[in-house]
Amino acid sequence: MYEWNFGYLWQYRQLFVNGLMVTLGYSLLCIVFGLAVGLVCGMGGLAKNRLVYLPLKWYVELFRATPVLVLIIWFYYALPVLVGVAMTAQVAAVLALSLYGGAFYSEIIRGGIISIDGGQSDAARALGMTRFQVMRRVVMPQALRRMTPPLMNQSIMQLKNTSLLSVLALPDLLYQGQAVAHETYRPLEAYTLIALMYIAILLPASMLVRRLEAKRVE
């Protein structure tokens, strides 16, 4: 019978902490850039000009249909060959995850905006507001309340997706855990600790999302 012993991992605690910081750092970058991409594409997807919304629609559908691991590998190995520009693993990782997340953020933002009754926009325009004022004062405040839970859910998925960065030898939490497992020959303890660290971050975030969704229903 296997004898668990987490004591072996204590001397590698700094590696786990460093890996966690790297994971959180990449998560933050990918969430921020992904939201920026999603906002631009979500707003652009509402345009009536086919030259504007069709390319954005193709981007969204393409990235949503492609596994994120495939995107990470493609951006690191294939894209530099196509564009003739060297790309570091860090840049490829952030670019792939940001564009992947941006495709989902885009649909959430677009869906939140079109969910607002169009009559409110018409009434605001009748009062003399510009399109920008209508969007800023009438539509977005309401849409944001509806979008917040799904946006947070997608951000949680972004954090989970960073665990795939270890395939590019980036020193995230999973990569450091793999190194410790190979060094100590205690893979069960190492991967269990990694899982617990992810749970400690993601479980409170998931509970917060559920509370926000419950408030929205009320």
Backbone as a ProteinNet text record, in pm:
[ID]
protein_1_A
[PRIMARY]
MYEWNFGYLWQYRQLFVNGLMVTLGYSLLCIVFGLAVGLVCGMGGLAKNRLVYLPLKWYVELFRATPVLVLIIWFYYALPVLVGVAMTAQVAAVLALSLYGGAFYSEIIRGGIISIDGGQSDAARALGMTRFQVMRRVVMPQALRRMTPPLMNQSIMQLKNTSLLSVLALPDLLYQGQAVAHETYRPLEAYTLIALMYIAILLPASMLVRRLEAKRVE
[TERTIARY]
84.2	0	87.7	48	128.9	125.6	242.1	252.3	274.1	175.4	183.5	281.9	361	456.6	482.3	412	427.1	549.8	617.3	735.3	845.5	850.1	952.2	938.9	817.6	792.5	829.5	851.5	874.7	997.3	1102	1223.6	1208.5	1099.9	1075.7	962	928	814	829.8	953.6	975.2	946.5	975.6	944.6	794.3	718.5	572.9	519.8	573.7	531	565.7	687.9	728.1	638.4	609	521.7	382.5	332.4	200.3	199.6	305.5	314	318.5	391.9	398.4	260.5	192	57.9	-37.4	-35.6	-124.2	-87.5	42.7	85.9	37.4	54.6	7.4	-144.8	-211.7	-358.1	-404.8	-342.5	-381.4	-359.3	-243.2	-214.4	-316	-344.1	-434.2	-578	-616.7	-751.1	-764.3	-665.6	-670.9	-669.5	-572.9	-565	-686.2	-731.9	-848.8	-973.5	-990.6	-1105.3	-1098	-976	-958.7	-996.7	-948.8	-983	-1132.9	-1188.2	-1330.3	-1418	-1376.4	-1454.6	-1456.7	-1339.1	-1330.4	-1412.1	-1394.1	-1464.4	-1614	-1648.2	-1789.5	-1863.8	-1802.5	-1864.2	-1863.5	-1752	-1744	-1843.1	-1874.7	-1970.4	-2111	-2135.6	-2267.6	-2279.2	-2166.1	-2166.1	-2251.2	-2310.8	-2393.8	-2311.7	-2190.5	-2102.5	-2042.6	-2067.7	-2019.5	-1867.1	-1800.4	-1654.1	-1597.3	-1678.2	-1634.2	-1667.8	-1795.4	-1836.2	-1803.3	-1793.2	-1764.9	-1625.8	-1517.8	-1386.7	-1384.6	-1453.3	-1459	-1536.3	-1642.2	-1719.5	-1636.1	-1557.8	-1472.7	-1365.7	-1309.1	-1207.9	-1268.7	-1386.3	-1450.8	-1479.5	-1538.2	-1574.7	-1450	-1345.6	-1223.1	-1157.6	-1144.9	-1076.6	-1161.5	-1291	-1377.7	-1379.6	-1355.4	-1361.7	-1227.9	-1121.7	-988.1	-946	-898.7	-850.9	-737.8	-740.6	-643.9	-500.9	-482.4	-348.2	-292.5	-378.6	-336.2	-295	-371.3	-339.1	-204.5	-178.1	-51.5	66.6	57.1	165.2	179	65.3	69.7	132.7	95	149.9	300.5	347.4	489.5	574.4	522.9	603.4	571.6	444	405.4	401.8	346.7	331.5	464.1	570.5	698.2	748.3	720.7	762.8	683.5	554.7	468.4	498.5	521.9	543.1	690.5	778.1	921.2	975.7	909.5	952.2	968.9	1083.9	1107.6	1011	964.1	868.3	907.6	915.6	950.1	829.7	856.4	747.6	651.3	705.2	619.7	520.7	570.7	484.4	381.9	425.6	333.9	223.9	259.6	161.6	57.1	101.9	8.8	-78.2	-18.4	-93.3	-200.8	-163.9	-259.8	-374.2	-341.9	-445.9	-532.3	-471.8	-549.4	-649.4	-604	-693.7	-799.9	-760.8	-858	-965.1	-921.3	-1017.9	-1097.8	-1032.9	-1101.4	-1219.9	-1210	-1321	-1443.5	-1421.7	-1533.1	-1583.8	-1490.4	-1531.7	-1615.8	-1578.1	-1648.6	-1795.4	-1823.3	-1961.2	-2038.7	-1972.5	-2039.4	-2078	-1985.4	-2010.9	-2118.5	-2107.1	-2206.6	-2345	-2349.5	-2477.3	-2537.6	-2451.1	-2500.3	-2559.9	-2498.2	-2546.7	-2679.8	-2689.4	-2813.1	-2927.5	-2897.5	-3003.6	-3083.9	-3030.5	-3100.5	-3209.6	-3326.1	-3440.4	-3408	-3426.6	-3396.6	-3481.9	-3598.4	-3684.4	-3619.1	-3532.2	-3463.2	-3367.7	-3300.8	-3209.1	-3285.7	-3398.9	-3480	-3529.8	-3569.9	-3618.2	-3506.5	-3385.7	-3271.7	-3234.1	-3239.8	-3209.4	-3313.8	-3439.9	-3546.5	-3525.5	-3453.1	-3422.7	-3302.6	-3241.2	-3130.1	-2992.4	-2984.2	-2853.2	-2788.8	-2657.2	-2583	-2572.9	-2528.3	-2512.5	-2414.3	-2306.2	-2207.4	-2267.7	-2345.6	-2409.1	-2510.4	-2584.4	-2681.1	-2609.9	-2499.2	-2424.5	-2366.4	-2309.7	-2240.5	-2336.8	-2447.8	-2536.2	-2654.1	-2698.1	-2819.4	-2790.3	-2719.1	-2701.7	-2595.9	-2475.4	-2364.3	-2384.9	-2438.8	-2460.4	-2548.7	-2651.8	-2740.2	-2674.2	-2609.2	-2545.1	-2432.8	-2360.7	-2248	-2292.4	-2407.6	-2457.9	-2489.4	-2538	-2569.4	-2443.9	-2344	-2222.9	-2125.3	-2132.7	-2030.5	-2012.4	-2120.2	-2098.8	-2034.7	-2084.7	-2018.3	-1876.2	-1849.7	-1713.4	-1620.9	-1668.4	-1587.4	-1567.1	-1670.4	-1656.1	-1548.5	-1549.4	-1448.9	-1310.2	-1301.1	-1171.7	-1118.1	-1207.2	-1166.7	-1112.4	-1178	-1129.3	-992.7	-970	-839.3	-730.6	-759.9	-661.6	-635	-740.2	-722.3	-637.7	-660	-588.1	-438	-397.6	-254.4	-177.5	-246.5	-177.2	-119.2	-165.9	-115.1	17	56.4	178.2	303.4	289.8	406.1	459.2	375.9	423	529.2	533.2	635.1	750.2	754.6	860.9	860.8	743.5	733	717.7	785.2	790.3	664.6	549	425.5	412.8	300.1	282	294.2	231.8	238.4	379.6	448.6	585.9	676.9	664.5	746.2	710.1	581.3	539.1	595	599.6	657.2	805.8	875.1	1017.5	1039.2	955.4	966.2	934	833.8	795.9	910.1	978.6	1091.4	1210.4	1225.4	1337.9	1317.9	1194.5	1167.3	1111.2	1068.6	999.9	873.6	810.1	683.9	578.7	541.3	446.6	307.9	262.4	128.3	118.6	219.2	218.4	230.7	319.5	343.3	217.6	154.9	37.9	-83.9	-89.5	-198	-185.8	-63.2	-41.4	-78.3	-42.4	-78.6	-230.3	-299.7	-446.3	-505.2	-451.8	-501.9	-477.5	-365.2	-336.1	-432	-462.2	-560.5	-698	-735.2	-866.2	-877	-769.6	-770.6	-797.7	-759.6	-782.6	-917.1	-947.9	-1063.7	-1195.3	-1192.9	-1317.9	-1382.5	-1308.7	-1371.4	-1421.3	-1344.7	-1386.9	-1516.2	-1527.2	-1648.6	-1768.5	-1746.1	-1854.3	-1900.4	-1807.1	-1842.9	-1927.6	-1891.1	-1968.7	-2110.9	-2126.4	-2260.5	-2343.9	-2280.2	-2352.7	-2398.7	-2312.1	-2348.9	-2462.5	-2457.3	-2563.7	-2695.3	-2689.2	-2811.3	-2870.3	-2785.4	-2833.3	-2896	-2838.2	-2891.3	-3030.9	-3052.3	-3183.5	-3287	-3241.7	-3332.8	-3375.5
-120.3	0	125.3	224.6	346.2	427.6	472.8	554.1	700.5	783.1	924.9	993.2	1083.1	1159.4	1294	1395.5	1528.5	1601.9	1541.2	1604.9	1627.3	1542.1	1555.7	1689.5	1742.6	1861	1991.1	1985.5	2108.6	2184.4	2111.1	2178.4	2242.1	2206.9	2264.3	2367.1	2412.6	2502.5	2630.7	2680.2	2803.5	2784.6	2664.2	2636.7	2641.6	2585.2	2588.4	2731.3	2808.9	2948.4	3027	3007	3075.2	3035.4	2906	2858.8	2918.2	2930.8	2990.2	3136.7	3208.9	3350.1	3365.1	3275.7	3278.8	3250.4	3150.8	3116.3	3233.7	3297.4	3411.5	3529	3548.4	3657.1	3639.1	3518.1	3491.3	3499.4	3453.8	3460.6	3604.8	3691.2	3832.1	3896.3	3871.5	3928.1	3881	3751.2	3694.8	3741.4	3762.5	3812.2	3957.1	4040.5	4181.9	4197.4	4131.6	4141.6	4076.3	3965.7	3899	3985	4054.5	4144	4259.9	4310.5	4419.7	4373.4	4255.3	4198.9	4172.1	4115.5	4083.8	4207.1	4316.7	4439.2	4495.2	4498	4549.1	4461.6	4332	4240.5	4233.3	4241.5	4238.5	4359	4477.4	4599	4597	4550	4542.8	4445	4339.8	4241	4294.5	4412.9	4474.9	4567	4587.3	4677.7	4620.5	4709.6	4667	4648.2	4699.7	4687.8	4547.3	4475.3	4337.3	4330.5	4434.2	4435.2	4443.7	4488.1	4498.8	4372.9	4332.5	4224.1	4084.1	4066	3931.8	3880.8	3960.2	3912.4	3883.5	3966.5	3943.9	3816.5	3792	3669	3546.4	3552.7	3439.6	3414.6	3524	3509.7	3440.5	3486.3	3428.7	3280.8	3246.7	3107	3019.4	3070.2	2992.8	2962.1	3061.5	3041.5	2962.4	2978.8	2901.3	2754.2	2725.3	2587.4	2514.9	2586.6	2526.4	2500	2380.2	2352.1	2445.9	2492.5	2592.5	2538.1	2409.6	2351.8	2357.3	2330.8	2338.3	2481.1	2578.6	2718.9	2757.2	2714.8	2748.9	2693.8	2568.7	2506.3	2571.4	2600.7	2661	2799.7	2879.8	3014.5	3011.9	2910.5	2905.7	2849	2745.1	2676.9	2719.4	2742.8	2767.7	2916	2998.4	3140.2	3209.4	3186	3250.8	3213.8	3091.6	3049.3	3124.7	3144	3210	3358.7	3425.6	3570.9	3607.7	3510.4	3536.1	3617.1	3609.9	3684.8	3588	3593.9	3506.7	3542.2	3440.3	3461.9	3379.2	3443.8	3373.2	3291.9	3197.7	3117.2	3204.6	3307	3395.2	3470.9	3526.6	3603	3511.7	3394.9	3300.6	3258.1	3235	3191	3298.2	3420.7	3529.9	3559.8	3558.1	3586.5	3480.9	3354.6	3246.9	3248.8	3259.7	3257.2	3383	3497.1	3621.4	3619	3573.9	3567.7	3459.7	3349.2	3243	3293.8	3354.2	3407.6	3521.9	3604.9	3717.4	3675.1	3560.4	3510.6	3482.4	3427.4	3398.4	3525.8	3610.9	3738.5	3818.6	3813.2	3887.6	3848.9	3720	3673.8	3709.5	3705.6	3743.8	3891.2	3975.6	4119.4	4151.2	4091.8	4115.9	4069.8	3951	3899	3985.4	4037.3	4123.3	4252.1	4307.4	4434.1	4414.7	4310.6	4292	4240.7	4199.9	4154	4270.7	4392.3	4509.2	4550.6	4576.2	4612.4	4732.2	4716.4	4822.7	4947.2	4931	5045.8	5150.9	5105.8	5200.4	5287.3	5227.7	5303.8	5403.2	5359.3	5449.6	5567.7	5541.9	5649.5	5747.7	5694	5781.2	5866	5807.1	5884	5993.5	5963.1	6062.5	6182.2	6156.4	6264.7	6347.3	6307.8	6385.4	6329.9	6210.3	6150.5	6100.3	6106.2	6048.6	5897.3	5826.4	5680.9	5645.2	5721.8	5696.5	5718.2	5824.2	5851	5743	5697.1	5589.3	5463.7	5430.5	5311.5	5326.5	5443.6	5463.7	5479.3	5547.5	5580.9	5486	5425.1	5343.5	5194.8	5159.5	5017.4	4950	5005.7	4938.1	4917.3	5014.2	4987.9	4866.3	4848.7	4733.3	4606	4617.9	4500.3	4448.3	4539.6	4498.6	4410.1	4442.2	4358.5	4217.2	4207.2	4075.4	4000.7	4076	4014.1	3969.4	4030.2	4005.9	3858.3	3783.2	3640.9	3560.3	3567.3	3489.5	3537.3	3666.5	3715	3657.1	3649.8	3591.3	3442.4	3374.7	3232.1	3209.8	3293.5	3279.5	3312.3	3406.2	3439.4	3322.5	3250.8	3130.4	3027.1	3014.9	2922.4	2965.1	3095	3144	3099.4	3108.6	3064.9	2914.9	2837.1	2693.3	2664.4	2740.7	2716.5	2742.2	2824.1	2850.3	2724.5	2622.8	2497.7	2431	2472.3	2414.8	2478	2586.7	2655.6	2573.7	2472.1	2388.2	2318.4	2305.4	2239.8	2325.5	2455.3	2544.1	2564.3	2481.4	2487.7	2620.8	2683.5	2803.4	2760.7	2827.9	2781	2811.1	2765.1	2785.9	2680.6	2678.3	2587.4	2441.4	2403.8	2264.2	2225	2312.5	2282.6	2261.6	2349	2334.8	2207	2174.4	2050.5	1927.9	1931.9	1820.3	1804.8	1917.3	1912.7	1851.9	1891.4	1836.7	1687.8	1647.4	1505.6	1421	1470.3	1397.1	1392.8	1498.8	1505.5	1418.1	1412.9	1342.4	1202.2	1172.7	1045.3	1031.4	1146.5	1146.7	1221	1166.8	1237.6	1254.3	1157.2	1168.1	1288	1305.1	1416.8	1550.2	1553.3	1677.4	1721.5	1629.3	1667	1691.3	1623.8	1650.5	1791.1	1831.3	1966.9	2070.7	2043.8	2136	2150	2036.5	2039.4	2119.6	2101.4	2174	2323.8	2361.7	2503.6	2565.7	2493.3	2543.2	2554.3	2453.3	2454.7	2572	2600.8	2710.3	2845.1	2857.3	2981.9	2979.6	2869.2	2864.4	2842.7	2770.2	2743.3	2870.8	2958.5	3084.4	3168.1	3168.6	3245.4	3189	3056.5	2993.7	3021.9	3021.1	3051.1	3195.7	3286.5	3426.2	3442.1	3370.7	3376.9	3328	3219.2	3166.4	3266.8	3337.6	3438.9	3553.1	3594	3700.5	3656.7	3531.9	3480.9	3474.3	3436.3	3430.1	3569.6	3669.1	3807	3858	3816.9	3861.9	3805.8	3680.9	3618.2	3688.5	3728.1	3796.4	3930.5
0	0	0	-79.6	-92.7	36.1	80.4	201	162.4	193	162.1	254.9	197.4	278.3	210.2	258.3	199.8	253	349	406.1	304.4	202.6	98.4	23.6	20	-60.4	9.7	141.1	216.5	165.9	132.7	88.2	-50.2	-120.9	-253.1	-249.5	-129.7	-115.6	-198.3	-209.8	-284.3	-433	-484	-624.5	-648.9	-556.4	-571	-562.4	-471.2	-457.4	-583.3	-633.9	-756.8	-874.1	-882	-989.4	-979.1	-856.6	-837.2	-879.9	-845.8	-885.1	-1037.6	-1102.9	-1249.6	-1308.7	-1254.1	-1301.3	-1286	-1169.7	-1146.3	-1236.3	-1259.5	-1346.5	-1489.1	-1542.5	-1678.3	-1684.7	-1580.2	-1577.6	-1584.8	-1505.3	-1504.3	-1640.6	-1700.9	-1832.2	-1936.5	-1936.3	-2037	-2016.2	-1892	-1864.1	-1911.3	-1877.6	-1916.3	-2067.9	-2134.5	-2280.2	-2346.8	-2290.2	-2345.9	-2337.1	-2223.6	-2209	-2307.9	-2329	-2426	-2566.5	-2603.7	-2735.1	-2743.2	-2636.6	-2634.7	-2645.3	-2579.9	-2585.6	-2728.1	-2791.5	-2928.6	-3024.3	-3013.6	-3104.6	-3074.4	-2945	-2908.1	-2961.3	-2947.1	-2999.8	-3153.1	-3210.3	-3355.5	-3413.9	-3338.1	-3385.5	-3397.9	-3339.2	-3349.2	-3469.9	-3538.7	-3654.3	-3767.1	-3844.8	-3957.3	-4084.9	-4083	-4199.2	-4203.2	-4312.3	-4325.2	-4323.6	-4374.7	-4375.9	-4234.3	-4139.7	-4000.9	-3922.4	-3927.2	-3838.9	-3891.4	-4023.6	-4074.9	-4034.5	-4052.1	-4006.2	-3856.2	-3777.3	-3633.3	-3601.6	-3675.5	-3656.2	-3688.5	-3797	-3834.8	-3727.8	-3676.7	-3570	-3448.2	-3407.3	-3288.9	-3309.7	-3422.3	-3448.3	-3459.3	-3522.2	-3539.7	-3405.5	-3321.6	-3194.3	-3095.5	-3100.9	-3011.4	-3050.3	-3177.1	-3225.4	-3215.5	-3180.9	-3176.1	-3032	-3000	-2863.7	-2824.7	-2701.3	-2657.5	-2661.9	-2632.7	-2638.7	-2780.7	-2878.6	-3018.5	-3053	-3003.9	-3030.3	-2971	-2848.7	-2783.1	-2862.6	-2902.2	-2978.4	-3115.7	-3180.4	-3313.7	-3308.7	-3209.6	-3199.8	-3172.6	-3102.3	-3068.8	-3181.7	-3248.9	-3349.1	-3492.6	-3523.3	-3662.3	-3697.8	-3611.3	-3644.2	-3675	-3596.2	-3630.4	-3769.8	-3814.7	-3948.5	-4054.9	-4029.5	-4127.2	-4139.7	-4026.5	-4029	-4035.3	-4014.6	-4021.7	-3906.3	-3791.9	-3673.1	-3557.2	-3491.6	-3377.1	-3264.4	-3194.3	-3087.4	-2965.3	-2851.3	-2729.1	-2680.2	-2593.5	-2537.4	-2458.5	-2390.7	-2311.1	-2399.3	-2509.1	-2600	-2665.3	-2710.2	-2774.5	-2678.1	-2552.6	-2453.4	-2427.6	-2403.4	-2375	-2496.7	-2614.4	-2736.7	-2760.2	-2747.7	-2773.1	-2672.3	-2544.2	-2441.8	-2445.8	-2476.8	-2482	-2597.5	-2713.9	-2828.8	-2810.5	-2746.9	-2719.3	-2623.4	-2513.5	-2418.3	-2477.3	-2561.2	-2621.9	-2706.3	-2771.5	-2853.5	-2767.1	-2647.7	-2557.3	-2489.9	-2448	-2389.3	-2489	-2615	-2719	-2725	-2724.3	-2731.7	-2605.4	-2490.5	-2366.2	-2369.9	-2413.4	-2419.4	-2523.3	-2640.5	-2745	-2700	-2637.8	-2590.5	-2480	-2391.6	-2284.4	-2337.7	-2441.3	-2497.9	-2570	-2651.9	-2728.8	-2641	-2517.6	-2427.7	-2369.5	-2380.9	-2328.7	-2427.9	-2375.8	-2459.3	-2548.2	-2677.1	-2771.5	-2752.5	-2689.3	-2665.9	-2577.6	-2486.2	-2399.7	-2480.2	-2576.1	-2661.3	-2746.7	-2799.2	-2880.9	-2798.6	-2676.2	-2589.6	-2557.4	-2531.9	-2501.6	-2622	-2741.3	-2862.5	-2884.1	-2848.9	-2863.7	-2772	-2660.6	-2567.3	-2610.2	-2720	-2773.7	-2745	-2686.5	-2658	-2786.7	-2790.5	-2901.8	-2881.6	-2986.3	-2973.9	-2862.6	-2853.2	-2748.6	-2610.8	-2593.4	-2464.7	-2429.2	-2528.6	-2504.1	-2455.7	-2523	-2485.3	-2345.3	-2316.7	-2188	-2070.9	-2090.7	-1979.4	-1962.7	-2072.3	-2066.9	-2082	-2189.6	-2222.3	-2135.5	-2132.6	-2065.9	-1916.4	-1840.2	-1697	-1670.7	-1752.7	-1735.3	-1786.8	-1902.4	-1961.9	-1873.7	-1810.3	-1727	-1612	-1552.4	-1443	-1491.4	-1613.5	-1668.7	-1713.7	-1757.5	-1810.8	-1702.9	-1583.6	-1481.8	-1446.4	-1413.8	-1380.6	-1492.9	-1618	-1724.5	-1753.7	-1739.4	-1758.6	-1652.2	-1530	-1422.5	-1444.3	-1492.8	-1524	-1629	-1731.9	-1836.6	-1784.1	-1691.3	-1631.4	-1549.5	-1483.4	-1410.6	-1509.2	-1623.9	-1726	-1776.8	-1786.5	-1829	-1731.5	-1603.6	-1504.3	-1517.9	-1539.3	-1557.8	-1681.9	-1786.2	-1912.3	-1899.8	-1802.6	-1787.2	-1749	-1699.9	-1665.7	-1789.8	-1908.8	-2034	-2077.2	-2010.8	-2050.5	-2021.8	-1940.7	-1910	-2034.4	-2139.5	-2262.6	-2331.5	-2300	-2354.9	-2256.8	-2152.8	-2051.1	-1976.7	-1965.4	-1883.4	-1737.3	-1645	-1505.3	-1425.4	-1475	-1400.7	-1291.3	-1224.2	-1111.1	-1152.9	-1262	-1305.3	-1345.1	-1415.1	-1457.6	-1336.2	-1237.3	-1116.1	-1042.6	-1040.6	-975.4	-1044.8	-1177.3	-1252	-1219.6	-1208.3	-1175.2	-1037.1	-941.9	-806.4	-805.4	-880.3	-886.5	-942	-1044.4	-1101.5	-1006.5	-928.1	-836	-713.2	-662.5	-536.6	-557.6	-679.9	-708.1	-623.3	-594.6	-519.2	-601.9	-718.7	-806.8	-745.3	-667.7	-610.1	-516.4	-431.5	-339.2	-413.8	-513.6	-586.8	-661.7	-733.8	-812.4	-723.7	-610.4	-515.3	-458.8	-427.1	-376.4	-481.7	-606.8	-715.2	-724.2	-719.1	-726.4	-610.2	-491.2	-374.1	-387	-445.6	-463.3	-564.1	-671.1	-767	-702.3	-625.3	-559.3	-462.2	-390.1	-293.2	-360	-486.9	-560.6	-631.9	-698.6	-786.2	-712.6	-601.1	-530.6	-476.9	-408.3	-364.3	-481.7	-591.5	-709.1	-767.3	-773.2	-824.9	-735.2	-605.2	-511.6	-526.8	-551.5	-573.2	-697.9	-803.3	-927.6	-904.1	-828.8	-801	-721.6	-629.8	-552.9	-643.2	-734.3	-826.8	-919.1	-963	-1048.7	-972.9	-844.7	-762.8	-745.1	-724.1	-708.2	-836.7	-950.9	-1079	-1101.4	-1058.2	-1073	-985.2	-864.5	-772.8	-830
[MASK]
++++++++++++++++++++++++++++++++++++++++++++++++++++++++++++++++++++++++++++++++++++++++++++++++++++++++++++++++++++++++++++++++++++++++++++++++++++++++++++++++++++++++++++++++++++++++++++++++++++++++++++++++++++++++++

